[in-house]
Amino acid sequence: MTERHNNRSCKHDKTRPDRRKNESCRLPRETLEEFLNGLRRMKQCGIPVMIGGKEKPEDSWDAIFKAAESRGEFYMADYIAAPYGEIKEIRLDKIRIHDLK
């Protein structure tokens, strides 16, 4: 089981405006792979995966998430439900970490 990040134990200086350089706040590689594998399973089931409002090629997902993280951003996942509880669409929208004060 993957260990979850606990903000209380994050070792970065919260007063520093550029927090993204601190490695202790980065998503572990294994966690990102698990997340991407889950998105791939959803897509294989016919559920569109929208990143930033567009359906991106599956082979670009890893680079998109890494680039966002290097800029102090991440993608927040949400889903659109169809009638009777089925998942109609997965949406990932960019959020800036420093905006979450």
VOVEXDO-297393 format. One record per residue: residue number from 1; y, z, x of N, C-alpha, C, CB in turn. Coordinates in nm, 2 decimals. Glycine has a CB too. Layout:
<sites>
<site nr="NUM" n_y="Y" n_z="Z" n_x="X" ca_y="Y" ca_z="Z" ca_x="X" c_y="Y" c_z="Z" c_x="X" cb_y="Y" cb_z="Z" cb_x="X"/>
...
</sites>
This chain:
<sites>
<site nr="1" n_y="-0.12" n_z="0.00" n_x="0.08" ca_y="0.00" ca_z="0.00" ca_x="0.00" c_y="0.12" c_z="0.00" c_x="0.09" cb_y="0.00" cb_z="0.12" cb_x="-0.10"/>
<site nr="2" n_y="0.22" n_z="-0.07" n_x="0.05" ca_y="0.35" ca_z="-0.09" ca_x="0.13" c_y="0.44" c_z="0.03" c_x="0.10" cb_y="0.42" cb_z="-0.22" cb_x="0.10"/>
<site nr="3" n_y="0.50" n_z="0.08" n_x="0.21" ca_y="0.59" ca_z="0.19" ca_x="0.20" c_y="0.73" c_z="0.14" c_x="0.15" cb_y="0.61" cb_z="0.26" cb_x="0.34"/>
<site nr="4" n_y="0.79" n_z="0.21" n_x="0.05" ca_y="0.91" ca_z="0.16" ca_x="0.00" c_y="1.03" c_z="0.22" c_x="0.08" cb_y="0.92" cb_z="0.21" cb_x="-0.15"/>
<site nr="5" n_y="1.14" n_z="0.15" n_x="0.08" ca_y="1.26" ca_z="0.19" ca_x="0.15" c_y="1.33" c_z="0.30" c_x="0.07" cb_y="1.35" cb_z="0.07" cb_x="0.18"/>
<site nr="6" n_y="1.36" n_z="0.41" n_x="0.13" ca_y="1.43" ca_z="0.52" ca_x="0.07" c_y="1.58" c_z="0.52" c_x="0.12" cb_y="1.36" cb_z="0.65" cb_x="0.09"/>
<site nr="7" n_y="1.67" n_z="0.49" n_x="0.03" ca_y="1.81" ca_z="0.49" ca_x="0.08" c_y="1.86" c_z="0.62" c_x="0.14" cb_y="1.90" cb_z="0.45" cb_x="-0.04"/>
<site nr="8" n_y="1.81" n_z="0.73" n_x="0.09" ca_y="1.85" ca_z="0.86" ca_x="0.15" c_y="1.81" c_z="0.88" c_x="0.29" cb_y="1.79" cb_z="0.97" cb_x="0.07"/>
<site nr="9" n_y="1.70" n_z="0.81" n_x="0.34" ca_y="1.66" ca_z="0.82" ca_x="0.48" c_y="1.72" c_z="0.70" c_x="0.56" cb_y="1.51" cb_z="0.82" cb_x="0.48"/>
<site nr="10" n_y="1.80" n_z="0.62" n_x="0.51" ca_y="1.86" ca_z="0.51" ca_x="0.58" c_y="1.95" c_z="0.56" c_x="0.69" cb_y="1.93" cb_z="0.41" cb_x="0.49"/>
<site nr="11" n_y="1.93" n_z="0.51" n_x="0.81" ca_y="2.00" ca_z="0.57" ca_x="0.92" c_y="2.13" c_z="0.50" c_x="0.96" cb_y="1.91" cb_z="0.57" cb_x="1.04"/>
<site nr="12" n_y="2.19" n_z="0.42" n_x="0.87" ca_y="2.31" ca_z="0.35" ca_x="0.90" c_y="2.43" c_z="0.43" c_x="0.86" cb_y="2.32" cb_z="0.21" cb_x="0.83"/>
<site nr="13" n_y="2.54" n_z="0.40" n_x="0.93" ca_y="2.67" ca_z="0.47" ca_x="0.90" c_y="2.73" c_z="0.41" c_x="0.77" cb_y="2.77" cb_z="0.46" cb_x="1.02"/>
<site nr="14" n_y="2.73" n_z="0.49" n_x="0.66" ca_y="2.77" ca_z="0.44" ca_x="0.53" c_y="2.92" c_z="0.41" c_x="0.53" cb_y="2.74" cb_z="0.54" cb_x="0.42"/>
<site nr="15" n_y="3.00" n_z="0.45" n_x="0.62" ca_y="3.14" ca_z="0.42" ca_x="0.63" c_y="3.17" c_z="0.29" c_x="0.70" cb_y="3.21" cb_z="0.54" cb_x="0.70"/>
<site nr="16" n_y="3.07" n_z="0.24" n_x="0.77" ca_y="3.08" ca_z="0.11" ca_x="0.84" c_y="3.08" c_z="0.00" c_x="0.75" cb_y="2.97" cb_z="0.10" cb_x="0.95"/>
<site nr="17" n_y="3.18" n_z="-0.09" n_x="0.74" ca_y="3.17" ca_z="-0.20" ca_x="0.65" c_y="3.06" c_z="-0.30" c_x="0.67" cb_y="3.30" cb_z="-0.27" cb_x="0.65"/>
<site nr="18" n_y="3.02" n_z="-0.32" n_x="0.79" ca_y="2.91" ca_z="-0.42" ca_x="0.82" c_y="2.78" c_z="-0.35" c_x="0.84" cb_y="2.95" cb_z="-0.51" cb_x="0.94"/>
<site nr="19" n_y="2.71" n_z="-0.32" n_x="0.73" ca_y="2.58" ca_z="-0.24" ca_x="0.74" c_y="2.46" c_z="-0.33" c_x="0.77" cb_y="2.56" cb_z="-0.16" cb_x="0.61"/>
<site nr="20" n_y="2.48" n_z="-0.46" n_x="0.76" ca_y="2.36" ca_z="-0.55" ca_x="0.77" c_y="2.29" c_z="-0.55" c_x="0.90" cb_y="2.40" cb_z="-0.68" cb_x="0.73"/>
<site nr="21" n_y="2.36" n_z="-0.51" n_x="1.01" ca_y="2.31" ca_z="-0.52" ca_x="1.14" c_y="2.20" c_z="-0.41" c_x="1.17" cb_y="2.42" cb_z="-0.51" cb_x="1.24"/>
<site nr="22" n_y="2.19" n_z="-0.31" n_x="1.08" ca_y="2.10" ca_z="-0.20" ca_x="1.11" c_y="1.96" c_z="-0.24" c_x="1.06" cb_y="2.15" cb_z="-0.07" cb_x="1.03"/>
<site nr="23" n_y="1.87" n_z="-0.24" n_x="1.15" ca_y="1.73" ca_z="-0.28" ca_x="1.12" c_y="1.66" c_z="-0.19" c_x="1.03" cb_y="1.65" cb_z="-0.30" cb_x="1.25"/>
<site nr="24" n_y="1.70" n_z="-0.06" n_x="1.02" ca_y="1.63" ca_z="0.03" ca_x="0.94" c_y="1.64" c_z="0.00" c_x="0.79" cb_y="1.68" cb_z="0.17" cb_x="0.97"/>
<site nr="25" n_y="1.74" n_z="-0.08" n_x="0.75" ca_y="1.76" ca_z="-0.12" ca_x="0.61" c_y="1.71" c_z="-0.25" c_x="0.58" cb_y="1.91" cb_z="-0.11" cb_x="0.58"/>
<site nr="26" n_y="1.64" n_z="-0.32" n_x="0.66" ca_y="1.58" ca_z="-0.45" ca_x="0.64" c_y="1.45" c_z="-0.44" c_x="0.57" cb_y="1.56" cb_z="-0.53" cb_x="0.77"/>
<site nr="27" n_y="1.41" n_z="-0.53" n_x="0.49" ca_y="1.29" ca_z="-0.54" ca_x="0.42" c_y="1.17" c_z="-0.56" c_x="0.52" cb_y="1.29" cb_z="-0.65" cb_x="0.31"/>
<site nr="28" n_y="1.07" n_z="-0.48" n_x="0.52" ca_y="0.96" ca_z="-0.51" ca_x="0.61" c_y="0.90" c_z="-0.65" c_x="0.58" cb_y="0.85" cb_z="-0.40" cb_x="0.59"/>
<site nr="29" n_y="0.86" n_z="-0.72" n_x="0.69" ca_y="0.80" ca_z="-0.85" ca_x="0.68" c_y="0.68" c_z="-0.86" c_x="0.58" cb_y="0.76" cb_z="-0.90" cb_x="0.82"/>
<site nr="30" n_y="0.60" n_z="-0.76" n_x="0.58" ca_y="0.48" ca_z="-0.75" ca_x="0.49" c_y="0.52" c_z="-0.75" c_x="0.35" cb_y="0.39" cb_z="-0.63" cb_x="0.52"/>
<site nr="31" n_y="0.63" n_z="-0.68" n_x="0.32" ca_y="0.68" ca_z="-0.66" ca_x="0.18" c_y="0.74" c_z="-0.80" c_x="0.13" cb_y="0.79" cb_z="-0.56" cb_x="0.17"/>
<site nr="32" n_y="0.81" n_z="-0.87" n_x="0.22" ca_y="0.86" ca_z="-1.00" ca_x="0.18" c_y="0.75" c_z="-1.10" c_x="0.16" cb_y="0.95" cb_z="-1.05" cb_x="0.30"/>
<site nr="33" n_y="0.64" n_z="-1.09" n_x="0.24" ca_y="0.53" ca_z="-1.18" ca_x="0.22" c_y="0.46" c_z="-1.15" c_x="0.08" cb_y="0.43" cb_z="-1.17" cb_x="0.33"/>
<site nr="34" n_y="0.44" n_z="-1.03" n_x="0.05" ca_y="0.38" ca_z="-0.99" ca_x="-0.08" c_y="0.47" c_z="-1.04" c_x="-0.20" cb_y="0.37" cb_z="-0.83" cb_x="-0.09"/>
<site nr="35" n_y="0.60" n_z="-1.03" n_x="-0.18" ca_y="0.69" ca_z="-1.07" ca_x="-0.29" c_y="0.68" c_z="-1.22" c_x="-0.30" cb_y="0.84" cb_z="-1.03" cb_x="-0.25"/>
<site nr="36" n_y="0.69" n_z="-1.30" n_x="-0.19" ca_y="0.68" ca_z="-1.44" ca_x="-0.19" c_y="0.54" c_z="-1.49" c_x="-0.25" cb_y="0.69" cb_z="-1.50" cb_x="-0.05"/>
<site nr="37" n_y="0.44" n_z="-1.42" n_x="-0.22" ca_y="0.30" ca_z="-1.45" ca_x="-0.28" c_y="0.30" c_z="-1.43" c_x="-0.43" cb_y="0.19" cb_z="-1.37" cb_x="-0.21"/>
<site nr="38" n_y="0.37" n_z="-1.33" n_x="-0.47" ca_y="0.38" ca_z="-1.31" ca_x="-0.62" c_y="0.46" c_z="-1.42" c_x="-0.69" cb_y="0.45" cb_z="-1.17" cb_x="-0.65"/>
<site nr="39" n_y="0.57" n_z="-1.46" n_x="-0.62" ca_y="0.64" ca_z="-1.57" ca_x="-0.68" c_y="0.56" c_z="-1.70" c_x="-0.68" cb_y="0.77" cb_z="-1.60" cb_x="-0.60"/>
<site nr="40" n_y="0.48" n_z="-1.72" n_x="-0.58" ca_y="0.40" ca_z="-1.84" ca_x="-0.57" c_y="0.29" c_z="-1.84" c_x="-0.69" cb_y="0.32" cb_z="-1.85" cb_x="-0.44"/>
<site nr="41" n_y="0.24" n_z="-1.72" n_x="-0.71" ca_y="0.14" ca_z="-1.71" ca_x="-0.82" c_y="0.20" c_z="-1.74" c_x="-0.96" cb_y="0.08" cb_z="-1.57" cb_x="-0.83"/>
<site nr="42" n_y="0.33" n_z="-1.69" n_x="-0.98" ca_y="0.40" ca_z="-1.72" ca_x="-1.10" c_y="0.42" c_z="-1.87" c_x="-1.11" cb_y="0.53" cb_z="-1.65" cb_x="-1.10"/>
<site nr="43" n_y="0.47" n_z="-1.93" n_x="-1.01" ca_y="0.49" ca_z="-2.08" ca_x="-1.01" c_y="0.36" c_z="-2.16" c_x="-1.04" cb_y="0.55" cb_z="-2.13" cb_x="-0.88"/>
<site nr="44" n_y="0.25" n_z="-2.11" n_x="-0.98" ca_y="0.12" ca_z="-2.18" ca_x="-1.00" c_y="0.08" c_z="-2.17" c_x="-1.15" cb_y="0.02" cb_z="-2.12" cb_x="-0.91"/>
<site nr="45" n_y="0.13" n_z="-2.07" n_x="-1.22" ca_y="0.10" ca_z="-2.05" ca_x="-1.36" c_y="0.19" c_z="-2.13" c_x="-1.45" cb_y="0.10" cb_z="-1.90" cb_x="-1.39"/>
<site nr="46" n_y="0.28" n_z="-2.20" n_x="-1.39" ca_y="0.37" ca_z="-2.29" ca_x="-1.46" c_y="0.51" c_z="-2.22" c_x="-1.50" cb_y="0.31" cb_z="-2.33" cb_x="-1.59"/>
<site nr="47" n_y="0.54" n_z="-2.11" n_x="-1.44" ca_y="0.66" ca_z="-2.04" ca_x="-1.46" c_y="0.76" c_z="-2.08" c_x="-1.36" cb_y="0.64" cb_z="-1.88" cb_x="-1.46"/>
<site nr="48" n_y="0.88" n_z="-2.14" n_x="-1.40" ca_y="0.98" ca_z="-2.18" ca_x="-1.30" c_y="1.04" c_z="-2.06" c_x="-1.23" cb_y="1.09" cb_z="-2.26" cb_x="-1.37"/>
<site nr="49" n_y="1.06" n_z="-2.08" n_x="-1.10" ca_y="1.13" ca_z="-1.98" ca_x="-1.02" c_y="1.26" c_z="-2.03" c_x="-0.98" cb_y="1.04" cb_z="-1.94" cb_x="-0.89"/>
<site nr="50" n_y="1.37" n_z="-1.97" n_x="-1.03" ca_y="1.50" ca_z="-2.02" ca_x="-1.01" c_y="1.57" c_z="-1.92" c_x="-0.91" cb_y="1.58" cb_z="-2.02" cb_x="-1.14"/>
<site nr="51" n_y="1.62" n_z="-1.98" n_x="-0.80" ca_y="1.69" ca_z="-1.90" ca_x="-0.70" c_y="1.83" c_z="-1.95" c_x="-0.69" cb_y="1.62" cb_z="-1.92" cb_x="-0.55"/>
<site nr="52" n_y="1.92" n_z="-1.86" n_x="-0.73" ca_y="2.07" ca_z="-1.90" ca_x="-0.74" c_y="2.09" c_z="-2.00" c_x="-0.84" cb_y="2.11" cb_z="-1.95" cb_x="-0.60"/>
<site nr="53" n_y="2.02" n_z="-2.00" n_x="-0.95" ca_y="2.04" ca_z="-2.10" ca_x="-1.06" c_y="1.97" c_z="-2.23" c_x="-1.04" cb_y="2.18" cb_z="-2.12" cb_x="-1.08"/>
<site nr="54" n_y="1.90" n_z="-2.25" n_x="-0.93" ca_y="1.83" ca_z="-2.38" ca_x="-0.91" c_y="1.68" c_z="-2.36" c_x="-0.87" cb_y="1.90" cb_z="-2.46" cb_x="-0.80"/>
<site nr="55" n_y="1.60" n_z="-2.45" n_x="-0.91" ca_y="1.46" ca_z="-2.45" ca_x="-0.87" c_y="1.45" c_z="-2.50" c_x="-0.72" cb_y="1.37" cb_z="-2.53" cb_x="-0.97"/>
<site nr="56" n_y="1.42" n_z="-2.42" n_x="-0.63" ca_y="1.42" ca_z="-2.46" ca_x="-0.49" c_y="1.28" c_z="-2.49" c_x="-0.45" cb_y="1.48" cb_z="-2.35" cb_x="-0.39"/>
<site nr="57" n_y="1.26" n_z="-2.57" n_x="-0.34" ca_y="1.12" ca_z="-2.60" ca_x="-0.30" c_y="1.06" c_z="-2.47" c_x="-0.24" cb_y="1.12" cb_z="-2.71" cb_x="-0.19"/>
<site nr="58" n_y="0.93" n_z="-2.45" n_x="-0.27" ca_y="0.86" ca_z="-2.33" ca_x="-0.23" c_y="0.86" c_z="-2.31" c_x="-0.08" cb_y="0.71" cb_z="-2.34" cb_x="-0.28"/>
<site nr="59" n_y="0.85" n_z="-2.42" n_x="0.00" ca_y="0.85" ca_z="-2.40" ca_x="0.14" c_y="0.99" c_z="-2.35" c_x="0.20" cb_y="0.81" cb_z="-2.53" cb_x="0.21"/>
<site nr="60" n_y="1.09" n_z="-2.35" n_x="0.12" ca_y="1.22" ca_z="-2.30" ca_x="0.17" c_y="1.25" c_z="-2.16" c_x="0.13" cb_y="1.33" cb_z="-2.39" cb_x="0.11"/>
<site nr="61" n_y="1.17" n_z="-2.10" n_x="0.05" ca_y="1.19" ca_z="-1.96" ca_x="0.00" c_y="1.21" c_z="-1.86" c_x="0.11" cb_y="1.08" cb_z="-1.92" cb_x="-0.09"/>
<site nr="62" n_y="1.12" n_z="-1.86" n_x="0.21" ca_y="1.13" ca_z="-1.76" ca_x="0.32" c_y="1.26" c_z="-1.77" c_x="0.39" cb_y="1.01" cb_z="-1.79" cb_x="0.41"/>
<site nr="63" n_y="1.30" n_z="-1.89" n_x="0.42" ca_y="1.43" ca_z="-1.91" ca_x="0.49" c_y="1.55" c_z="-1.87" c_x="0.41" cb_y="1.44" cb_z="-2.06" cb_x="0.54"/>
<site nr="64" n_y="1.54" n_z="-1.89" n_x="0.28" ca_y="1.65" ca_z="-1.85" ca_x="0.19" c_y="1.67" c_z="-1.70" c_x="0.19" cb_y="1.63" cb_z="-1.90" cb_x="0.05"/>
<site nr="65" n_y="1.56" n_z="-1.63" n_x="0.18" ca_y="1.56" ca_z="-1.48" ca_x="0.18" c_y="1.61" c_z="-1.43" c_x="0.31" cb_y="1.43" cb_z="-1.42" cb_x="0.14"/>
<site nr="66" n_y="1.56" n_z="-1.48" n_x="0.42" ca_y="1.60" ca_z="-1.43" ca_x="0.55" c_y="1.75" c_z="-1.46" c_x="0.58" cb_y="1.51" cb_z="-1.50" cb_x="0.66"/>
<site nr="67" n_y="1.80" n_z="-1.58" n_x="0.54" ca_y="1.94" ca_z="-1.61" ca_x="0.56" c_y="2.03" c_z="-1.52" c_x="0.48" cb_y="1.96" cb_z="-1.76" cb_x="0.52"/>
<site nr="68" n_y="1.99" n_z="-1.49" n_x="0.36" ca_y="2.07" ca_z="-1.40" ca_x="0.28" c_y="2.07" c_z="-1.26" c_x="0.34" cb_y="2.01" cb_z="-1.39" cb_x="0.13"/>
<site nr="69" n_y="1.96" n_z="-1.21" n_x="0.38" ca_y="1.95" ca_z="-1.08" ca_x="0.44" c_y="2.04" c_z="-1.07" c_x="0.57" cb_y="1.81" cb_z="-1.04" cb_x="0.48"/>
<site nr="70" n_y="2.04" n_z="-1.17" n_x="0.65" ca_y="2.12" ca_z="-1.17" ca_x="0.77" c_y="2.27" c_z="-1.16" c_x="0.74" cb_y="2.09" cb_z="-1.30" cb_x="0.86"/>
<site nr="71" n_y="2.31" n_z="-1.20" n_x="0.62" ca_y="2.45" ca_z="-1.20" ca_x="0.58" c_y="2.48" c_z="-1.07" c_x="0.50" cb_y="2.49" cb_z="-1.32" cb_x="0.49"/>
<site nr="72" n_y="2.38" n_z="-0.98" n_x="0.49" ca_y="2.40" ca_z="-0.85" ca_x="0.41" c_y="2.39" c_z="-0.87" c_x="0.26" cb_y="2.54" cb_z="-0.80" cb_x="0.44"/>
<site nr="73" n_y="2.31" n_z="-0.97" n_x="0.22" ca_y="2.28" ca_z="-1.00" ca_x="0.08" c_y="2.13" c_z="-0.99" c_x="0.05" cb_y="2.34" cb_z="-1.14" cb_x="0.04"/>
<site nr="74" n_y="2.10" n_z="-0.98" n_x="-0.07" ca_y="1.96" ca_z="-1.00" ca_x="-0.11" c_y="1.96" c_z="-1.06" c_x="-0.25" cb_y="1.89" cb_z="-0.86" cb_x="-0.11"/>
<site nr="75" n_y="1.84" n_z="-1.09" n_x="-0.29" ca_y="1.82" ca_z="-1.15" ca_x="-0.43" c_y="1.76" c_z="-1.05" c_x="-0.52" cb_y="1.74" cb_z="-1.28" cb_x="-0.42"/>
<site nr="76" n_y="1.82" n_z="-1.03" n_x="-0.63" ca_y="1.77" ca_z="-0.94" ca_x="-0.74" c_y="1.69" c_z="-1.03" c_x="-0.84" cb_y="1.88" cb_z="-0.86" cb_x="-0.81"/>
<site nr="77" n_y="1.57" n_z="-0.98" n_x="-0.86" ca_y="1.48" ca_z="-1.06" ca_x="-0.95" c_y="1.49" c_z="-1.01" c_x="-1.10" cb_y="1.33" cb_z="-1.04" cb_x="-0.91"/>
<site nr="78" n_y="1.48" n_z="-1.10" n_x="-1.19" ca_y="1.49" ca_z="-1.08" ca_x="-1.33" c_y="1.40" c_z="-1.18" c_x="-1.39" cb_y="1.63" cb_z="-1.08" cb_x="-1.39"/>
<site nr="79" n_y="1.37" n_z="-1.17" n_x="-1.52" ca_y="1.29" ca_z="-1.27" ca_x="-1.59" c_y="1.34" c_z="-1.29" c_x="-1.73" cb_y="1.14" cb_z="-1.23" cb_x="-1.59"/>
<site nr="80" n_y="1.31" n_z="-1.41" n_x="-1.78" ca_y="1.34" ca_z="-1.45" ca_x="-1.91" c_y="1.21" c_z="-1.45" c_x="-1.99" cb_y="1.42" cb_z="-1.59" cb_x="-1.92"/>
<site nr="81" n_y="1.21" n_z="-1.38" n_x="-2.10" ca_y="1.09" ca_z="-1.37" ca_x="-2.18" c_y="1.09" c_z="-1.47" c_x="-2.29" cb_y="1.07" cb_z="-1.22" cb_x="-2.24"/>
<site nr="82" n_y="0.98" n_z="-1.52" n_x="-2.32" ca_y="0.96" ca_z="-1.61" ca_x="-2.44" c_y="0.91" c_z="-1.52" c_x="-2.56" cb_y="0.86" cb_z="-1.73" cb_x="-2.41"/>
<site nr="83" n_y="0.91" n_z="-1.58" n_x="-2.68" ca_y="0.85" ca_z="-1.50" ca_x="-2.79" c_y="0.71" c_z="-1.46" c_x="-2.76" cb_y="0.85" cb_z="-1.59" cb_x="-2.92"/>
<site nr="84" n_y="0.67" n_z="-1.35" n_x="-2.81" ca_y="0.54" ca_z="-1.29" ca_x="-2.79" c_y="0.51" c_z="-1.23" c_x="-2.65" cb_y="0.43" cb_z="-1.39" cb_x="-2.82"/>
<site nr="85" n_y="0.62" n_z="-1.21" n_x="-2.57" ca_y="0.61" ca_z="-1.14" ca_x="-2.45" c_y="0.57" c_z="-1.22" c_x="-2.33" cb_y="0.51" cb_z="-1.04" cb_x="-2.46"/>
<site nr="86" n_y="0.55" n_z="-1.35" n_x="-2.34" ca_y="0.52" ca_z="-1.43" ca_x="-2.22" c_y="0.65" c_z="-1.44" c_x="-2.13" cb_y="0.47" cb_z="-1.57" cb_x="-2.26"/>
<site nr="87" n_y="0.63" n_z="-1.46" n_x="-2.00" ca_y="0.74" ca_z="-1.48" ca_x="-1.91" c_y="0.77" c_z="-1.63" c_x="-1.91" cb_y="0.71" cb_z="-1.43" cb_x="-1.77"/>
<site nr="88" n_y="0.89" n_z="-1.66" n_x="-1.94" ca_y="0.94" ca_z="-1.80" ca_x="-1.95" c_y="0.99" c_z="-1.85" c_x="-1.82" cb_y="1.04" cb_z="-1.82" cb_x="-2.06"/>
<site nr="89" n_y="1.06" n_z="-1.76" n_x="-1.74" ca_y="1.13" ca_z="-1.80" ca_x="-1.62" c_y="1.15" c_z="-1.68" c_x="-1.53" cb_y="1.26" cb_z="-1.88" cb_x="-1.65"/>
<site nr="90" n_y="1.14" n_z="-1.70" n_x="-1.40" ca_y="1.18" ca_z="-1.59" ca_x="-1.30" c_y="1.32" c_z="-1.64" c_x="-1.25" cb_y="1.07" cb_z="-1.57" cb_x="-1.19"/>
<site nr="91" n_y="1.41" n_z="-1.55" n_x="-1.24" ca_y="1.55" ca_z="-1.57" ca_x="-1.19" c_y="1.57" c_z="-1.48" c_x="-1.07" cb_y="1.66" cb_z="-1.57" cb_x="-1.30"/>
<site nr="92" n_y="1.62" n_z="-1.53" n_x="-0.97" ca_y="1.67" ca_z="-1.45" ca_x="-0.85" c_y="1.81" c_z="-1.48" c_x="-0.82" cb_y="1.58" cb_z="-1.48" cb_x="-0.72"/>
<site nr="93" n_y="1.90" n_z="-1.38" n_x="-0.84" ca_y="2.04" ca_z="-1.39" ca_x="-0.82" c_y="2.09" c_z="-1.31" c_x="-0.70" cb_y="2.12" cb_z="-1.35" cb_x="-0.95"/>
<site nr="94" n_y="2.17" n_z="-1.37" n_x="-0.62" ca_y="2.22" ca_z="-1.31" ca_x="-0.50" c_y="2.31" c_z="-1.19" c_x="-0.53" cb_y="2.30" cb_z="-1.41" cb_x="-0.41"/>
<site nr="95" n_y="2.29" n_z="-1.08" n_x="-0.46" ca_y="2.37" ca_z="-0.96" ca_x="-0.47" c_y="2.41" c_z="-0.92" c_x="-0.32" cb_y="2.29" cb_z="-0.84" cb_x="-0.53"/>
<site nr="96" n_y="2.53" n_z="-0.88" n_x="-0.31" ca_y="2.58" ca_z="-0.84" ca_x="-0.17" c_y="2.56" c_z="-0.69" c_x="-0.16" cb_y="2.73" cb_z="-0.87" cb_x="-0.15"/>
<site nr="97" n_y="2.50" n_z="-0.64" n_x="-0.06" ca_y="2.47" ca_z="-0.50" ca_x="-0.03" c_y="2.60" c_z="-0.42" c_x="-0.03" cb_y="2.39" cb_z="-0.48" cb_x="0.10"/>
<site nr="98" n_y="2.70" n_z="-0.47" n_x="0.03" ca_y="2.82" ca_z="-0.39" ca_x="0.04" c_y="2.90" c_z="-0.38" c_x="-0.09" cb_y="2.92" cb_z="-0.45" cb_x="0.14"/>
<site nr="99" n_y="2.86" n_z="-0.45" n_x="-0.19" ca_y="2.92" ca_z="-0.44" ca_x="-0.33" c_y="2.85" c_z="-0.33" c_x="-0.41" cb_y="2.90" cb_z="-0.58" cb_x="-0.40"/>
<site nr="100" n_y="2.75" n_z="-0.27" n_x="-0.36" ca_y="2.67" ca_z="-0.17" ca_x="-0.43" c_y="2.71" c_z="-0.03" c_x="-0.40" cb_y="2.52" cb_z="-0.19" cb_x="-0.40"/>
<site nr="101" n_y="2.84" n_z="-0.01" n_x="-0.38" ca_y="2.89" ca_z="0.12" ca_x="-0.35" c_y="2.88" c_z="0.22" c_x="-0.46" cb_y="3.03" cb_z="0.12" cb_x="-0.30"/>
</sites>
